[in-house]
């Protein structure tokens, strides 16, 4: 499959950063419900799916209520769809605390408790979500770009994941760091480093190859794809990352391919897949992963256009 560079949006960190920060805080509110679900390896249960309209939790069950929460970035609202009814909470210019109050009230009408925590995860120095009184502007244009960036990146990472035969959680947004994540596991346990918080202890308990996407940070103000191997094998800092512009970042401990470099490649989806494939090859060649876990990459069976059974004369 080929991809025109014109289909990939322009993502400028300075233009998107305020809305990325706002959305990151908002999605943590529904994300907290996922922490009380049955744990899946390396928190595979918590990711938010990139949908046709925004970001959504998977189907959750709390008490006797089955529900999901859909942050519809393209529509400017959050829909709580439950077995007990449906409620909508607007996304608008307001404080995170004000949104939290409205969300909890809507959830209560459906028989749902408030989220079990109000800590703003992975945002140093941030107030609790229900005490965050800073008024933040809701901007429809940047919200659409956030969705477009995540949707485009998810398409590439899902294509990378497709042929992997080992355990691979769904590609989705890890709402604490607000990065899109695609992970592959070989089934080998690790002893997590001591002194880490519980979520990191559980999240670092298996050998993993990961690729993902982030909108950037003040320290690294550019949208970029990343890849890493845990534990990092010797020689990974000298590895060929398969795509022009991709390089190892020793300070971050991961390989980086900027969004701009992927687009400049002419076929950005293929560039991202080549980058992530290079990470997996590093795991095989440098860390002893079995190469047979990655099968051939087919372009679909087209089953909808072929007979379901072979007719006999």
Steps between C-alpha positions, in 0.01 A plus 500: 500500500637844411427824678522848353686750715205738447277279717715553808416821690754762601557476876666806651581456869452866600155507337380177657666497843225685695225272366711188541551595866127566546385176333765300685356611832139442395548143373658400831162542667339212311834321486493455877217247465731273299740468795240300693446246222678165491868571437646399164876473443671839496167681541359387166154548652527877542561625146249728333399400148531752219149505354338662198414804716751511785625279784308235691543260788426138429176356639526517880298344780458666838252361749201402284559759230668430166629812328758679292610861487559663162690830477365622166767751406339571164163576661605685812338273756550191715238227475452249781315208344378257763262211547299743713482783247704760316630836616700770324739752658620794286864570428543877524709778645503434874718357772578131534332514841179633344501223240566244776196623693277474194636157409448356849144635510419342163660170605297496823177525299602174332578325830877539467726607786754777464842385372707341774779758480539866408880501468626650174730213408845563350463881506754622759362760738149488356204554735246225544250491218213614722709794629648619168336844477701643209262595219613340174373592155328234291606541137322290239776530238785372717268231643440376147875501430564300818253238382642505147857451623404212729278342235770517234769366733270221619446386141874454453559331836205264456641392164835435669335289769282293268742210424629453855409158642593572861310695761420854385245721676289725278668812366369786709566810705667455836312784663754580773775604262252563218703303247379248245652162577553173310672224696625150424584241769696177474361344818819540706465643850722777638574611852400868504751751635450565873359823636258567214129580549260206477384587149860495376579181693218319323567672170864385492449135590546356150749531217351733240558664166296815465430762239282805551420861430502819707412862429819608677592681821666826605831310513445349153253727320414294195253230409690176458487122492712308748621144547679316778591153626479407867747396622713696256763271343862594442552663163151647470648851496685414178209328329369590152144620557386434146377847403676820403499742793450234768765490771572380853446763771734404786346747745151356452617140460299441185509542123318798351350569158351846475159546338662737249762240404231236448303735274815602312557135412215530247316193627475573872306190601763277343773707669342447842456127440864471390607687816298270727615191308859611563427504874372145485803388297721652770317291760559186292862568405622670819273370776432144388129529424358221281466629145211266423255703709463747212328342202474633144306822445201436274293774342172337602315191387214697342261246651200724441554462124572127485277194543473370855517142376632328192210371291516141382379377163 
